Amino acid sequence: MKATELRQKDVAGIETEIKALQKAHFGLRMQKATQQLGNTNTLRATRRDIARAKTILAEKQAAK
């Protein structure tokens, strides 16, 4: 998800997005552990998406 899309969401929307990304990342880690993950680059992408969402969430909370 792009930063511009995240910035349009409210705090609750960003928190739900973070939870969904963390759940997806866990699933990808389990697939990697069981040798079912073909493209390991998706792990890096989801990890960065989580970091991006957390950064924008912190910015919004600090602006209050």
N, C-alpha and C positions, 0 to 999 in steps of 0.2 A: 504494500500500500504506500502511496506517495505521501509526502509530508503535507502537501496542499490539501489532500483529502482528509488527513487527520486533523488539520487545523480547523476545518469546518465543523467538526464534531464537538459536542460538549464533553465535559469531564467524564460523565457516566458512560458515554459512547466510547470514549477512548479506553476506559477501564475494561469494558466488555471486549473490545478489540484486543487488548493485551492478553486477557484470559484466553481468548480463542487462539491467538498466536502461540501462547505457551502450550496449549493443548496440542496444537498441530506440531510444534517442535518436539514435544514428548513422543508423539506417534512416529515422527521421522527418526528419532533416536532409537526407538524400539525396532524399527525396520532395519536400521543400520546394524544394530546388534545381532539381528537374526539373519543378516546377509540378504535382505530382501530389497534394500534401497539401491536403485540403479544410479541415480544422480545424487551424489553426496553434496553437490553445490547448493541444494535446496536447504540444507542445514544452515549454511552460512547466511543465506538470504533471509530465512525466518529469524535467525538470531539478530540480524541487523534491523529487521522490521520491528522486533520487540524493543530494541534499544531506541529506535527512532520514535516509537510510540511513547515510551517512557520519558524521553527527553521532552516531547511536546506536552505531555501530561504535567511534568514538573514546571514547565514554562507557564502553563495555564494556571496552575495552583499558586505560583509565585506572583502572578499578576493580580490576584485577588486582594 
